[in-house]
Amino acid sequence: MNRTAAVSIRLEGVRKQYDGGTVAVRELSLELPAGELTVLVGPSGCGKSTILRMINRLIEPSGGRMWLGDDEITAVDPIALRRRIGYVIQNVGLFPHQTVRDNVGTVPKLLGWPKGQVAERTAELLDLVGLDPARYADRYPHELSGGQRQRVGVARALAADPVVLLMDEPFSAVDPIVRGRLQDEFLRLQQTVRKTIVFVTHDVDEAVRLGDRIAVLSEGGQLEQFAPPAEVLSKPANTFVAEFVGADRGIKLLAVTPIPREGLRPLPDGDHEAPSVPVDGSLRDALAALLEGETGWVAVRDGNDVLGILTPEDVYAVLRR
Ligand code: ADP
């Protein structure tokens, strides 16, 4: 599935001033590691889409330099560049008069892949995004739900095995329940494909859930903090970040902090009616179980084995770090 190795993306002093004078991005320097999912998050109008679209040169920067691995982005042919970069947007932009199969196969066909190889790749990708090819390949976009269309959009973006995937609010047009499911599936997909992904959202919860790293931006593409989600939540760099991530950042932090396997307190002797949580859950699950039970601690289970217990102090210690 992953035939091309992921590459890093580097921006150095990048600037964008639109005709008419709006400075969307004042001066941004940022290195996005290969094979990681970086989320650009910030309020509407802060320059996120502009940054994304400069990377695939749908928008030309007014200054600064950008690299895709060792290749300088502004030095390569934009058409060739875009074939190496998958791009997924909010309403997907599927071709309405083409079947799912033809939509997904668009870029491989453009690249002149033999027919058999295009067909094989299309089926492989539909499987990967959770759509049974036998059922869906011959449908038209209007015969799909919003969530299914979004999956086809992701499959199409991955079709020619791009080195980079750019995603601009890809899940914001679907309802919250479908969005949660798409986010989970997308995380599993990234485990398989390990692309360098730049993901734009204005939704902090989505950023925290998906990002290996989060770039928090304010107006003018000003980089306020660039760090893994747990660090942004536990140590916001300044008041802008603290306010942007919200007063409930403690709960958000617990949600992204796994339950530890090591260093748990031993199970007390005797019979207990204590609540328990699976060890692959988060500290937020542990806190929820603690609040439901009356024992003052929660057992951590691995299958049927109890590994140890967590107390409220263990959970709150994370918030004080
Ligand atoms: P975001 O994606 O964070 O919502 P954008 O990158 O879309 O922000 O926009 C950043 C700023 O640039 C905004 O002030 C927006 O109005 C302005 N802008 C975006 N596109 C254009 C354009 N084509 N022409 C002029 N101004 C634009």
Boltz pocket constraint, residues with backbone or C-beta under 6 A from the ligand:
constraints:
  - pocket:
      binder: B
      contacts: [[A, 18], [A, 19], [A, 20], [A, 22], [A, 23], [A, 24], [A, 42], [A, 43], [A, 44], [A, 45], [A, 46], [A, 47], [A, 48], [A, 49], [A, 50], [A, 51]]
      max_distance: 6.0
